Amino acid sequence: MLPNTDELAEALLDLAVPHQDIDEAVRLSRHITSDTETLRILDTAVTDLVQDMGQLRGTTLDLPGLPDASSATARFFPLYVFVAALPHVWAHHQERGIPDDVSRHTLADVGRCVAWYRRWHGTGGLLIPEWLTLHFHGELYQLGRLQFQRTRIGRRTGASIAAAGLPQTPGEPALAVHVPDFMGPLTPQAVERSLALAQAFFTRHYPEETYSVATCASWLLDPQLKRRLPKDSNIVRFQERFHPVRPLTAPEAPEHLEDMEPVRFVFGTTDVPLDRLPRRTVLERAVLDHLREGGHWHVGRGWLEL
């Protein structure tokens, strides 16, 4: 169930929801609590979300929507699901002895996704709610600059690890590294601190799982960036930590192209024509020049030993 309006506002503050979106979210919550069918959908979503809390699903969860998907209430509906699930994820964190600051920083990703929605659409709402189901199922944690998702070594990564002569095999535990936005520069010092925090955190709070490998799948690992950025750039130094999993797919295979992925993260939109986007930084110019010259961007994959 949703808390009352006062407690709902406090919960939204705990989730780092921007102040400008709290009033609307609280006001629209009346449409949830006053409608039996909407409450049923909410309860079902929460039940599915918190089922087998802490177990590895291996994928995100698609949350149900409301019948009128275009309504303002529907835009905020996933937010209400996460608020209603808060007691469950807090209980799991407490059971695992997870520090309050880690819980707070992890679940504050809700506010980041609200901010992203307004940046993209100009209204209140919640962007990519399925991503947040990892946070609310005890599978992902914010530790310093980076986020770490409990997962398992995949087949391709396992082959790359075996080629390096290491014993880890597909199906064994691994930490997937994610690089959130709005968290400052990706400096080597920040990355090193996060990796150290992750090793200590998972050893202490998930002692039954041995994590000796971290993986990453991101446009930040596209090796073409090395040809566009200075050697001492934070992105290049981040790339160099990882062993590449496999060569990137040939540019002529359009189903594997991710041209808009760096545009989305660097500029916060894919709706503006490329020739109207700013060219203020080295990274902005690198992303745009590569596309204007007929190049394509890909999501690179890599792994490192912890």
PALOMI-692965 format. One line per field, with one value per residue: residue number from 1; residue in one letter; x, y, z of N, C-alpha, C, CB in turn. Coordinates in steps of 0.001 Angstrom, whole numbers. Glycine has a CB too. Example, Ala and Ser with C-alpha at 12.3 -4.5 7.8 and 13.67 -1.06 7.14 Angstrom:
# residues 2
resi <- [1 2]
resn <- [A S]
n.x <- [13190 12850]
n.y <- [-5690 -2250]
n.z <- [7800 7080]
ca.x <- [12300 13670]
ca.y <- [-4500 -1060]
ca.z <- [7800 7140]
c.x <- [13200 12900]
c.y <- [-3300 30]
c.z <- [7800 7870]
cb.x <- [11308 14084]
cb.y <- [-4473 -598]
cb.z <- [9046 5725]
//
This chain:
# residues 306
resi <- [1 2 3 4 5 6 7 8 9 10 11 12 13 14 15 16 17 18 19 20 21 22 23 24 25 26 27 28 29 30 31 32 33 34 35 36 37 38 39 40 41 42 43 44 45 46 47 48 49 50 51 52 53 54 55 56 57 58 59 60 61 62 63 64 65 66 67 68 69 70 71 72 73 74 75 76 77 78 79 80 81 82 83 84 85 86 87 88 89 90 91 92 93 94 95 96 97 98 99 100 101 102 103 104 105 106 107 108 109 110 111 112 113 114 115 116 117 118 119 120 121 122 123 124 125 126 127 128 129 130 131 132 133 134 135 136 137 138 139 140 141 142 143 144 145 146 147 148 149 150 151 152 153 154 155 156 157 158 159 160 161 162 163 164 165 166 167 168 169 170 171 172 173 174 175 176 177 178 179 180 181 182 183 184 185 186 187 188 189 190 191 192 193 194 195 196 197 198 199 200 201 202 203 204 205 206 207 208 209 210 211 212 213 214 215 216 217 218 219 220 221 222 223 224 225 226 227 228 229 230 231 232 233 234 235 236 237 238 239 240 241 242 243 244 245 246 247 248 249 250 251 252 253 254 255 256 257 258 259 260 261 262 263 264 265 266 267 268 269 270 271 272 273 274 275 276 277 278 279 280 281 282 283 284 285 286 287 288 289 290 291 292 293 294 295 296 297 298 299 300 301 302 303 304 305 306]
resn <- [M L P N T D E L A E A L L D L A V P H Q D I D E A V R L S R H I T S D T E T L R I L D T A V T D L V Q D M G Q L R G T T L D L P G L P D A S S A T A R F F P L Y V F V A A L P H V W A H H Q E R G I P D D V S R H T L A D V G R C V A W Y R R W H G T G G L L I P E W L T L H F H G E L Y Q L G R L Q F Q R T R I G R R T G A S I A A A G L P Q T P G E P A L A V H V P D F M G P L T P Q A V E R S L A L A Q A F F T R H Y P E E T Y S V A T C A S W L L D P Q L K R R L P K D S N I V R F Q E R F H P V R P L T A P E A P E H L E D M E P V R F V F G T T D V P L D R L P R R T V L E R A V L D H L R E G G H W H V G R G W L E L]
n.x <- [836 299 1834 325 -351 1496 3540 4173 5342 7655 8861 9410 11294 13334 14010 15302 13810 13308 12461 10609 8961 7631 5205 3301 3397 2480 -104 -1320 -1354 -3731 -5429 -4604 -5050 -7779 -9049 -10150 -9356 -6956 -5442 -5274 -3658 -1350 -695 -200 2015 3926 4120 5189 7605 9045 9186 10973 13109 16353 17360 18974 17653 18614 17824 16086 12848 9732 7415 3878 1559 -820 -4250 -4896 -2434 -1426 -1953 -1246 -1086 -353 2247 3569 3098 4973 6669 5117 4944 7567 7802 5906 7209 9348 9512 10068 12527 14167 14019 15354 17914 18578 18584 20812 22709 23453 24878 23249 23873 24664 22306 20704 22062 21928 19142 18496 18727 16258 15356 17176 16257 13763 14574 15868 13646 12192 14108 14170 11469 10172 8184 6761 7615 8834 11758 12850 11818 12078 14792 15257 14218 16200 17581 15648 15402 17498 19762 21517 23859 24880 28103 30214 31459 30526 28112 27221 26241 24963 25610 26148 28883 28915 28647 30342 32027 33146 34623 36560 37852 38859 40647 42562 43749 42683 40774 37998 34643 31800 28671 29570 29733 29704 30415 28586 29530 28274 27935 26721 24956 25191 26988 29440 32935 34549 36948 40213 40860 38356 37174 38917 38475 35765 35903 37392 35653 33554 34680 35091 32478 30805 32098 31608 28786 27550 28632 28476 28789 31313 33135 35261 35637 34846 32529 31719 29479 29192 28870 31024 33160 33710 36270 36884 36742 39236 40671 39680 39832 41954 44907 45128 42583 39672 37835 39288 41224 39559 38604 40973 41293 39932 39757 39089 36120 35306 35857 34335 31198 31074 30790 28924 26816 23833 22058 23516 24439 24926 24496 23115 23447 25813 25171 22802 23614 25672 24560 21981 19678 18058 16589 17267 18602 21800 23500 22785 23525 25583 29144 31046 32874 35694 34752 32084 32602 34008 32099 30187 31717 32618 30246 29389 31341 30657 31015 30244 28869 29365 28380 30732 32331 33745 36057 37443 39856 39137]
n.y <- [-1201 2303 4955 7570 11001 12829 11097 9958 12089 12365 9900 10176 12189 10753 9115 10792 12247 14967 18176 19690 17841 16528 17564 17147 14370 13556 14663 13282 10745 10250 9278 6719 5527 5756 4136 951 -1010 55 0 -2754 -3441 -2118 -3515 -6059 -5533 -4764 -7125 -8893 -7609 -7763 -10418 -13331 -11846 -10586 -12809 -13876 -12713 -12297 -10627 -7565 -6464 -6173 -3763 -3606 -1474 1271 1227 3608 4704 7153 9029 11401 10197 7605 8052 8450 6097 3835 4965 5001 2275 1646 3143 1820 -577 -68 -747 -3486 -3754 -2305 -3949 -6204 -5118 -4467 -6988 -8031 -6464 -4098 -899 2209 4425 3307 2051 4350 5832 4018 3640 6185 6407 6386 9056 10116 8978 10180 12816 12501 11875 14269 15869 14793 14816 17031 16980 15602 12301 8907 7621 4718 2588 -186 -639 126 -1941 -3720 -2499 -2528 -5138 -6115 -6578 -4758 -2201 1074 2125 4346 6041 4278 1760 -1540 -4636 -7670 -10578 -13117 -14801 -14633 -16558 -15621 -13864 -15687 -17269 -15429 -14991 -17552 -17727 -16025 -17531 -17866 -19240 -18824 -19546 -19690 -18888 -18643 -16369 -12840 -9320 -6862 -3856 -594 2698 5429 8472 12030 12070 13228 13491 10691 9775 8185 7822 7851 5606 3597 3749 2982 319 -825 -394 -2040 -4628 -4958 -4581 -6636 -8912 -8755 -8506 -10300 -12963 -15596 -15582 -15498 -13030 -12491 -11366 -8601 -7241 -5338 -3672 -1317 1796 3304 1591 1269 804 2642 5129 5647 6609 9055 10535 12157 10448 10471 10809 10438 8503 6888 5879 4484 2508 1071 -495 -2820 -6098 -6730 -8386 -9487 -8928 -5984 -5966 -5902 -2771 -2903 -4375 -3568 -4145 -4242 -1772 1115 3892 6054 5738 6894 9545 9949 9769 11684 14100 14117 13849 12567 13763 16113 17473 16396 18400 20566 20217 20960 21717 21813 20419 18096 15472 15787 16781 14609 12518 13562 14189 11693 10423 12196 11799 9441 7230 4662 3966 1596 -766 -1681 -4553 -5855 -7206 -7444 -8410 -8615]
n.z <- [0 -549 1305 3363 2309 3530 4447 2029 611 2148 1675 -1036 -955 332 -1765 -3424 -5266 -7407 -6080 -7545 -8673 -6697 -5584 -7658 -7905 -5379 -5400 -7565 -6559 -5322 -7236 -7407 -4874 -4622 -6420 -6997 -8925 -9880 -7577 -7276 -9467 -8685 -6296 -7347 -8961 -7039 -5546 -7488 -7898 -5454 -4970 -4012 -2920 -3264 -4567 -7622 -10497 -12998 -14966 -15835 -14620 -16150 -15401 -14795 -16566 -16422 -17633 -19111 -20661 -21394 -19499 -16834 -14347 -15052 -15940 -13564 -12263 -12003 -10105 -7786 -7371 -6609 -4264 -2658 -2464 -870 2016 1846 461 2155 4422 3484 3072 5709 6836 5623 6716 5493 5157 6034 4434 2003 1212 912 -1100 -3193 -3707 -4358 -7040 -8157 -8055 -9901 -12259 -12440 -12817 -15282 -16883 -16934 -18146 -20682 -21569 -20546 -18646 -15579 -14461 -14814 -15984 -17765 -15877 -15550 -15237 -12610 -11159 -10508 -8415 -6442 -5857 -4539 -6107 -7196 -6402 -5407 -5132 -4249 -7069 -9010 -10045 -9020 -10104 -9028 -10691 -13241 -14864 -18339 -21449 -23598 -22228 -20464 -22256 -23061 -20643 -20158 -22281 -21372 -19509 -16984 -14186 -13882 -14855 -17173 -15662 -13072 -10224 -10898 -11027 -12510 -13896 -13797 -15087 -13798 -14708 -13915 -11765 -11490 -12633 -14252 -12863 -12591 -9890 -8626 -9781 -8909 -6157 -6041 -6963 -4911 -2750 -3600 -3524 -752 176 -985 -99 2595 2892 1194 1693 850 -1832 -4175 -5614 -8104 -10509 -12557 -14862 -17821 -19945 -22274 -24068 -23448 -23608 -26250 -28469 -30430 -29350 -28326 -30446 -30763 -28479 -26008 -24774 -22043 -21122 -19022 -19879 -21685 -19936 -18240 -20013 -20430 -18223 -18655 -20075 -23424 -24496 -26968 -30489 -31855 -33585 -37148 -38878 -40944 -40075 -39248 -37153 -34876 -34326 -32308 -32473 -31304 -28612 -27250 -27901 -26535 -23834 -23622 -24530 -23537 -25025 -27956 -29782 -30988 -33952 -35171 -36130 -34668 -32105 -29224 -29253 -27188 -25585 -25602 -25704 -26642 -29211 -30243 -30308 -32111 -34440 -35268 -36090 -38088 -39966 -41043 -39440 -36966 -33744 -31087 -28534 -26295 -24744 -21770 -19282 -15963 -13496 -10057]
ca.x <- [0 996 1672 -512 316 2673 4587 4567 6286 8916 9471 9941 12539 14328 14398 15962 12951 13451 11379 9593 8081 6991 3814 2449 3336 1608 -1481 -1836 -1470 -5135 -6051 -4224 -5662 -9248 -9573 -9895 -8622 -5584 -4778 -4981 -2495 -210 -338 378 3347 4813 4328 6127 8902 9760 9207 12330 14002 17762 17772 19369 16753 19401 17276 15176 11440 8795 6302 2628 1132 -2245 -4971 -4715 -994 -1054 -2329 -188 -982 395 3662 4126 2715 6117 7199 4318 5334 8826 7529 5224 8159 10440 9702 10612 13949 14846 14131 16430 19180 18856 18918 22169 23608 23934 24858 22179 24283 24643 20886 20221 22680 21442 17739 18399 18678 14886 15341 17914 15392 12748 15242 16071 12361 11882 15086 13807 10086 9680 7113 7098 7480 9955 12374 13330 11541 12538 16166 15249 13805 17404 17872 14608 15394 18751 20724 22406 24189 25753 29262 31055 31107 29983 27102 27636 25100 25249 25216 26985 29723 28264 29413 31412 33001 33852 35608 37655 38592 39606 41753 43588 44353 42124 39893 36572 33895 30415 27765 30090 29354 30451 29810 28460 29816 27469 28451 25573 25143 24982 27791 30765 33865 34912 38392 40806 40789 36982 36960 39688 37771 34554 36263 37793 34428 32780 35295 34817 31025 30214 32709 30986 27324 27137 29819 28284 29064 32699 33251 36652 35631 33838 32291 31106 28982 28900 29458 32309 34191 33948 37684 37020 36907 40668 41187 39045 40041 43337 45292 44963 41190 39099 37184 40329 41826 38557 38656 42208 41184 39175 40108 37944 35511 35323 35869 33036 30572 31422 29849 27865 25728 23110 21337 24420 24891 24381 24913 22469 23748 26632 24451 21820 24262 26499 23755 20712 18545 18306 15555 17833 19499 23204 24174 22354 24029 26774 30469 31812 33917 36371 33875 30985 33123 34378 30874 29560 32589 32652 29007 29352 32282 30141 31317 29172 29244 28957 28555 31854 32215 35049 36087 38682 39980 39013]
ca.y <- [0 3584 5735 8761 12056 13348 10087 9782 13165 12059 8778 10698 12868 9710 8559 11875 12800 16429 18854 20194 16750 15896 17996 16472 12949 13402 14958 12227 9484 10038 8458 5332 5023 5837 3257 -437 -1723 573 -551 -4166 -3463 -1710 -4611 -7126 -5103 -4818 -8542 -9432 -6957 -8159 -11869 -13885 -10708 -10892 -13852 -13339 -12963 -12285 -9668 -6597 -6861 -5228 -3450 -3360 -86 1535 1172 4866 4887 8531 9925 11820 9179 6482 8415 8324 4834 3056 5599 4522 882 1619 3630 755 -1674 374 -1532 -4805 -3674 -1902 -5132 -7040 -4454 -4610 -8394 -8236 -5563 -3089 424 3096 5316 2544 1939 5660 6174 3081 3890 7543 6321 6726 10487 10350 8615 11234 13963 12161 11953 15685 16381 14293 15055 18307 16766 14645 10894 8061 7021 3331 2000 -1568 -597 272 -3182 -4351 -1859 -2877 -6588 -6482 -7072 -3684 -1245 2204 2133 5400 6565 3243 821 -2924 -5548 -9089 -11317 -14293 -14735 -15139 -17468 -14931 -13400 -16871 -17663 -14467 -15255 -18799 -17431 -15346 -18512 -17782 -20385 -18526 -20131 -19199 -19277 -18238 -14993 -11691 -8022 -6014 -2459 402 4056 6330 9881 13004 11673 13804 12893 9286 9826 6921 7710 7504 4219 2744 3733 2185 -1095 -1242 -465 -3202 -5843 -5047 -4648 -7938 -9898 -8672 -8592 -11485 -13827 -16877 -15389 -15070 -12192 -12252 -10765 -7580 -7104 -4072 -3544 110 2572 3800 623 1219 1191 3767 6354 5886 7352 10367 11218 12143 9208 10594 11113 9508 7387 5993 5178 3514 1398 291 -1425 -4005 -6965 -6798 -9713 -9960 -7793 -5406 -6382 -5052 -1661 -3141 -5120 -2476 -4523 -4120 -399 1847 5263 7034 5508 7988 10817 10019 10018 12887 15303 14027 13801 12122 14433 17309 17124 16390 19661 21596 19879 21763 21135 22528 19607 17131 14312 16166 16853 13260 11767 14115 14089 10296 10154 13015 11241 8154 6151 4149 3637 276 -1073 -2597 -5433 -6202 -7757 -7236 -9157 -7809]
ca.z <- [0 -534 2530 3197 1526 4225 4429 640 300 2820 956 -2297 -596 574 -3064 -4161 -6313 -7417 -5383 -8453 -9076 -5541 -5435 -8638 -7577 -4219 -5809 -8429 -5834 -4944 -8273 -7130 -3651 -4675 -7458 -6603 -9961 -9916 -6390 -7555 -10353 -7867 -5395 -8158 -9378 -5877 -5233 -8469 -7739 -4239 -4850 -3937 -2717 -3130 -5502 -8918 -11618 -14215 -15924 -15239 -14593 -16764 -14522 -15519 -16679 -16247 -18913 -19838 -20582 -21706 -18404 -15922 -13301 -15607 -15980 -12220 -11639 -11504 -8901 -6654 -7148 -5861 -2905 -1934 -2256 4 3249 1536 140 3385 5285 2936 3362 7136 7073 5132 7418 4553 5795 5602 3357 759 843 460 -2383 -4211 -4045 -4915 -8502 -8542 -8335 -11130 -13389 -12538 -13438 -16689 -17586 -17174 -19109 -22008 -21976 -20051 -17674 -14541 -14801 -14413 -17166 -17669 -14563 -15451 -14737 -11155 -10493 -9970 -7131 -5479 -5665 -3889 -7097 -7648 -5354 -5710 -4241 -4782 -8393 -9884 -9564 -9198 -10172 -8833 -11892 -13482 -16055 -19532 -22286 -24319 -21241 -19982 -23264 -23003 -19401 -20360 -23188 -20578 -18619 -15633 -13936 -13784 -15965 -17294 -14588 -11773 -9888 -11419 -10772 -13695 -13570 -14507 -14883 -13810 -15039 -12826 -10608 -11565 -13602 -14079 -12684 -12153 -8434 -8274 -10199 -8001 -4871 -6179 -7037 -3563 -1960 -4032 -3001 681 399 -1306 788 3916 2932 432 1845 177 -3250 -4374 -6801 -8466 -11838 -12860 -16290 -18201 -21316 -22344 -25158 -22960 -23945 -27697 -28628 -31351 -28564 -28129 -31583 -30761 -27202 -25530 -24109 -20600 -20787 -18051 -20570 -22192 -18799 -17782 -20969 -20324 -17099 -19036 -21197 -24336 -24562 -28348 -31419 -32135 -34830 -38287 -39041 -41911 -39439 -38605 -35938 -33733 -34185 -31157 -32743 -30443 -27201 -26710 -28053 -25450 -22548 -23639 -24755 -22826 -25945 -29328 -30583 -31620 -35062 -34771 -36453 -33719 -30781 -28884 -29455 -26179 -24968 -26467 -25874 -27535 -30581 -30672 -30623 -33310 -35609 -35703 -36828 -39300 -40933 -41504 -38508 -36111 -32378 -30629 -27119 -26086 -23581 -21225 -17929 -15218 -12243 -8843]
c.x <- [874 834 755 314 1559 3831 5067 5585 7645 9637 10086 11231 13654 14853 15008 15135 13064 12229 10267 8615 7302 5523 2888 2310 2424 153 -2086 -2000 -2899 -5856 -5711 -5031 -7181 -9859 -9173 -9051 -7169 -4789 -4404 -3743 -1234 250 310 1809 4340 5132 5335 7527 9685 9802 10638 13367 15443 18259 18102 18349 17527 18894 16412 13748 10599 7619 5038 2321 -344 -2934 -4815 -3245 -553 -1335 -1124 12 -162 1888 4332 3884 3915 6733 6450 4642 6595 8641 6886 6159 9267 10591 10348 12110 14745 15043 15250 17793 19554 19250 20353 23184 24173 23827 23769 22602 24319 23206 20385 20776 22172 20037 17522 18437 17258 14800 16084 17039 14219 13349 15479 14770 12019 12855 14698 12455 9506 8533 7596 6862 8721 10493 12918 13081 12024 13971 16191 14791 15012 17728 16906 14442 16709 19813 21738 22606 25100 26860 30262 30550 30343 28867 27557 26427 25576 24731 26121 27772 28976 29206 30582 32491 33816 34923 36810 38504 39435 40810 42892 44225 43843 41055 38395 35843 32482 29533 28262 29741 30276 29701 29773 28603 28943 27972 27280 25951 24914 25801 29221 31678 34233 36431 38936 40723 39385 36683 37676 38992 36527 34860 36670 36568 33625 33366 34974 33330 30486 30844 32002 29502 26751 28278 29683 28563 30481 32812 34722 36781 34537 33734 31666 30681 28497 29498 30806 33460 34360 35385 37889 37202 38389 41265 40655 39360 41518 43648 45060 43534 40648 38478 38218 40961 40855 38570 39832 42230 40640 39847 38906 37436 35597 35412 34463 32524 30918 30375 28721 26721 24872 22393 22203 24935 24193 24746 24355 22794 24666 25954 23491 22484 25047 25643 22390 19495 19000 17312 16076 18738 20959 23886 23758 22840 25319 28063 31448 33000 34556 35464 32707 31451 33475 33153 30281 30424 32615 31412 28962 30290 31875 30448 30098 29737 28675 29023 29680 31652 33609 34923 37429 38668 39829 40156]
c.y <- [1256 4244 6921 9896 12605 12362 9817 10844 12884 10903 9246 11482 11860 9129 9606 12365 14318 17111 19296 19111 16146 16286 17252 14992 12694 13633 13821 10897 9198 9194 6982 4783 5019 4881 1815 -1176 -1251 69 -2018 -4287 -3104 -2865 -5768 -6784 -5202 -6267 -9172 -8874 -7534 -9670 -12381 -12771 -11176 -12010 -13222 -13720 -13048 -11331 -8662 -7112 -5777 -5011 -3233 -1874 49 1514 2434 5261 6321 9498 10281 10792 7998 6789 8202 6946 4008 3648 5121 3061 820 2137 2524 -419 -1317 -466 -2890 -4735 -3194 -3095 -6052 -6431 -4608 -6037 -8684 -7333 -4461 -1706 1324 3983 4593 2356 3242 6020 5278 3439 5310 7547 6570 8206 10839 10056 9578 12468 13719 12302 13405 16284 15977 14802 16381 18202 15791 13215 10141 7341 5637 2696 564 -1650 -592 -992 -3950 -3806 -2354 -4382 -7066 -6996 -6017 -2678 -144 2225 3133 5854 5574 2450 -587 -3838 -6977 -9859 -12529 -14115 -15362 -15983 -16770 -14418 -14565 -17334 -16731 -14689 -16513 -18566 -16723 -16276 -18483 -18852 -20088 -18992 -19546 -19765 -18929 -16772 -13956 -10426 -7230 -4564 -1551 1793 5032 7760 10739 12659 12189 13050 11463 9187 8458 6731 7297 6052 3264 2637 2864 692 -1628 -1363 -1704 -4494 -6028 -5270 -6056 -9056 -9921 -9004 -9727 -12509 -15168 -16802 -14829 -14314 -11890 -11589 -9712 -7455 -5748 -4152 -2112 715 3152 2854 442 1686 2335 5085 6674 6708 8780 11184 11193 10869 9266 10939 10058 8294 6400 5217 4171 2286 479 -635 -2793 -4775 -7015 -8229 -10285 -8750 -7276 -5875 -5401 -3974 -1950 -3969 -4152 -2870 -4391 -2692 269 3319 6263 6848 6595 9347 11007 10396 11327 14146 15262 14004 13180 12783 15655 16876 17282 17727 20809 21310 20656 20986 21763 21735 18672 15933 14632 16193 15460 12460 12245 13933 12664 9952 10937 12501 9853 6974 5726 3856 2275 234 -2086 -3407 -5800 -6762 -7408 -8123 -8190 -8182]
c.z <- [0 826 2286 2597 2213 4163 3006 238 928 2115 -357 -2061 -359 -727 -3980 -5344 -6278 -6818 -6327 -8883 -7912 -5430 -6393 -8310 -6388 -4612 -6630 -7704 -5400 -5972 -8084 -5967 -3690 -5683 -7158 -7628 -10036 -8720 -6600 -8444 -9574 -6980 -6151 -8569 -8225 -5515 -6189 -8262 -6575 -4039 -4904 -3813 -2508 -4017 -6861 -9980 -12933 -15265 -15169 -15339 -15241 -15825 -15337 -15568 -16416 -17608 -19747 -19754 -20809 -20563 -17552 -14817 -13785 -15666 -14629 -11603 -11185 -10240 -7663 -6345 -6294 -4433 -2081 -1638 -1271 1280 2999 1253 1354 4319 4799 3242 4840 7480 6668 5832 6553 5187 5202 4435 2014 278 250 -905 -3510 -4660 -4562 -6432 -9015 -8905 -9606 -12348 -13540 -13212 -14919 -17475 -17908 -18186 -20532 -22482 -21486 -19067 -16611 -15002 -14370 -15644 -16819 -16294 -14425 -14933 -13216 -10435 -9953 -8584 -6051 -5317 -5056 -4838 -7519 -6530 -5902 -4664 -4784 -6140 -9257 -9210 -9903 -9083 -9972 -10049 -12034 -14779 -17232 -20385 -22964 -23362 -20703 -20953 -23240 -21758 -19545 -21262 -22469 -19555 -17204 -15443 -13934 -15045 -16021 -16184 -13205 -11502 -10513 -11037 -12069 -13273 -14434 -14117 -14945 -14178 -13792 -11581 -10698 -12512 -13228 -13922 -12281 -10639 -7983 -8631 -9254 -6649 -4953 -6220 -5668 -2657 -2307 -3475 -1529 949 160 -488 2135 3891 2088 481 1145 -1327 -3404 -5690 -7060 -9831 -11903 -14371 -16575 -19661 -21465 -23605 -24744 -23290 -25444 -27950 -29609 -30613 -28351 -29270 -31606 -29517 -26823 -24748 -22601 -20199 -19825 -18732 -21076 -21043 -18194 -18698 -20708 -19116 -17537 -20165 -22135 -24467 -25967 -29258 -31653 -33488 -35941 -38479 -40013 -41336 -38643 -37326 -34700 -33548 -33002 -31302 -31750 -28968 -26634 -26856 -26893 -24133 -22528 -23717 -24063 -23720 -27254 -30275 -31325 -32772 -34660 -35038 -35542 -32302 -30496 -29092 -28448 -25668 -25989 -26734 -26806 -28986 -31109 -31103 -31940 -34551 -36154 -36533 -38134 -40378 -41410 -40603 -37712 -34725 -31997 -29097 -27001 -24814 -23086 -19821 -17280 -13980 -11067 -7886]
cb.x <- [-947 472 3034 -1127 -651 2335 4087 3340 5746 8665 8429 8898 12339 13736 13198 17320 11464 13679 11918 10244 8883 7724 3702 3014 4731 2020 -1525 -925 -566 -5856 -5605 -2719 -5202 -9674 -9061 -11206 -9307 -5585 -5686 -6196 -2692 -573 -1576 -484 3302 4174 2997 5650 8719 9120 8363 12630 13536 18047 16659 20764 15687 19454 16448 15309 10961 8305 6613 1464 1465 -2475 -6434 -5635 -324 -1785 -3412 -511 -2374 -125 3824 3540 1883 7180 7110 2810 5559 9890 6612 4019 8771 10223 8371 9882 14180 14051 12791 16258 19100 17643 17959 22215 24719 23134 26228 21723 25647 25330 20032 20594 24201 21468 16855 19522 19181 13894 15932 19182 14868 12189 16573 16619 11235 11930 16502 13802 9231 9259 5823 6295 7235 9526 13504 14814 10071 12436 16897 14359 13009 18593 17786 13294 15141 18490 19993 21838 24862 24957 29901 32499 32349 31087 25700 28714 24356 24599 25291 26122 31084 27719 28517 30837 32299 32874 34976 37112 37624 38695 41267 42992 45796 41533 40247 36348 33837 29828 27513 31621 29344 30640 30585 27101 31326 25938 29542 24899 24182 23495 27802 31376 35132 34415 38762 42254 41187 35993 37447 41117 37392 33801 37400 38809 33582 32727 36804 35292 30298 30367 34200 31181 26734 26774 30095 26871 28008 33665 32440 37422 35425 34198 31389 32083 27828 29436 28508 32243 33876 32906 38492 35807 36195 41411 40833 37563 39191 43606 46747 45903 40315 38054 36323 41407 42272 37134 38731 43391 40284 37773 40516 38324 34053 34060 36513 33107 29050 31565 30581 28428 26277 22125 20825 25595 24634 24923 24502 20991 24393 27984 23683 21088 25184 27472 23555 20592 17950 18211 14406 18626 19198 23943 23896 20837 24274 26697 30961 30925 33346 37701 33346 30415 34362 35111 29834 29265 34008 32753 27786 29701 33663 30674 32418 28527 28753 29857 27231 33181 31401 35963 35863 38858 41349 37611]
cb.y <- [3 4508 6214 9196 13194 13664 8795 9839 14520 11709 7678 11592 13739 8605 7931 11415 12345 16933 20048 20802 15678 16273 19500 16646 12413 14371 16255 12046 9498 11374 8926 5229 5833 7244 3688 -1171 -1539 2113 -411 -4854 -2490 -484 -5106 -7379 -3668 -4094 -9306 -9126 -5467 -7514 -12518 -14749 -9870 -11230 -14934 -13842 -11864 -13635 -10391 -5219 -7128 -5741 -2212 -4117 467 2896 924 5999 4004 8988 9284 13188 8710 6135 9866 9388 4025 2957 7126 4682 155 2452 4883 272 -2078 1814 -1736 -5411 -2733 -799 -5903 -7215 -2966 -4192 -9313 -7997 -6332 -3145 1101 3955 5915 1177 1554 6738 6068 1651 3644 8410 4943 6389 11241 9493 7190 11599 14256 10732 11314 16485 15863 12790 13941 19137 16235 14927 10714 7039 7927 3285 2050 -2252 634 1421 -4070 -4135 -322 -2266 -7303 -7508 -7575 -2986 -1958 3561 712 4930 6988 2303 1120 -3313 -5409 -9622 -10415 -15579 -15452 -13993 -18095 -13766 -12669 -17992 -17670 -13035 -15397 -19884 -16580 -14140 -18322 -16378 -20980 -17015 -21669 -19573 -20728 -18455 -14815 -11784 -7249 -6248 -2134 241 4419 6318 10308 13073 10162 13848 13738 8421 10877 6850 9041 8440 4005 3293 5158 2592 -1305 -239 783 -3267 -5807 -3777 -3652 -8237 -9600 -7294 -7295 -11110 -14066 -17368 -14437 -16285 -10879 -13553 -11841 -6197 -8241 -2883 -4589 833 3699 4019 -698 2114 3 3850 6217 4556 6641 10210 10566 13369 8902 11640 11182 10214 7896 6788 6180 4159 1929 1217 -828 -3614 -8407 -6245 -9656 -10821 -8191 -3885 -6492 -5886 -448 -3828 -6255 -1913 -5942 -5069 389 1269 5656 6972 4135 8019 10866 8681 8870 12843 15505 15152 15217 10580 14842 18175 17995 15286 20035 21713 18356 22240 21358 22892 18801 16668 13840 17538 17767 12528 11913 15586 14543 9357 10501 14443 11184 7873 6569 2868 4723 -833 -1616 -1822 -6713 -4988 -9305 -5738 -9908 -8029]
cb.z <- [1224 -1650 3052 4553 1260 5680 5070 -281 791 4304 690 -2990 653 1431 -3741 -4651 -6130 -8843 -4637 -9663 -9748 -4257 -5670 -10052 -7287 -3100 -6614 -9611 -4625 -4774 -9662 -6828 -2490 -5008 -8855 -6398 -11315 -9941 -5154 -8231 -11536 -7006 -4649 -9401 -9911 -4673 -5294 -9884 -7543 -3037 -5957 -5178 -1514 -1744 -5650 -9310 -11702 -14780 -17038 -15926 -13144 -18150 -13672 -14866 -18045 -15536 -18665 -19261 -21571 -22936 -17536 -15318 -12859 -17002 -16416 -11325 -12596 -12578 -9016 -6949 -8492 -6586 -2936 -2729 -3577 384 3939 338 -1059 4097 5325 1413 2986 7958 6308 3640 8003 3227 5650 6759 3662 949 2064 1466 -2282 -3678 -2831 -4381 -8977 -7397 -7185 -11163 -13216 -11131 -12737 -16821 -16739 -15853 -18772 -22005 -21484 -21184 -18366 -13289 -16303 -13314 -17717 -17978 -14287 -16806 -15279 -10764 -11463 -10915 -7262 -5899 -6998 -2859 -8314 -8904 -4166 -5729 -4112 -4883 -9116 -10323 -10186 -8165 -11521 -7508 -13165 -13544 -15817 -20346 -23326 -25133 -20089 -19732 -24660 -23026 -18204 -20965 -24350 -19872 -18598 -15370 -12642 -13560 -15827 -18672 -14655 -11709 -8391 -12973 -9673 -14419 -13779 -14176 -15953 -12463 -16182 -12458 -10475 -10206 -13707 -15289 -11632 -12597 -7777 -8983 -11646 -7824 -4440 -7431 -8043 -2961 -2174 -5560 -3205 1390 -519 -2794 978 4488 2473 -1063 3305 409 -3903 -4357 -6638 -8454 -12937 -12203 -16810 -17969 -21635 -21101 -25590 -21464 -23313 -28488 -29085 -32258 -27206 -28003 -32875 -30890 -26091 -24656 -24392 -20067 -22070 -17199 -21736 -22960 -17731 -17750 -22388 -20261 -16016 -19446 -20709 -25718 -24109 -28678 -32754 -32089 -34663 -39567 -39497 -43124 -38524 -39555 -36053 -33900 -35478 -29802 -34122 -30635 -27021 -27406 -29398 -25302 -22207 -24814 -26234 -21891 -26183 -29433 -29697 -30584 -36289 -35495 -37884 -33725 -30664 -27435 -30932 -25033 -23800 -25831 -24515 -27138 -30636 -29547 -29489 -33108 -35257 -34485 -35969 -38969 -40330 -42837 -37567 -36727 -31401 -31257 -26477 -26016 -23929 -21223 -17948 -14826 -12171 -8159]
//
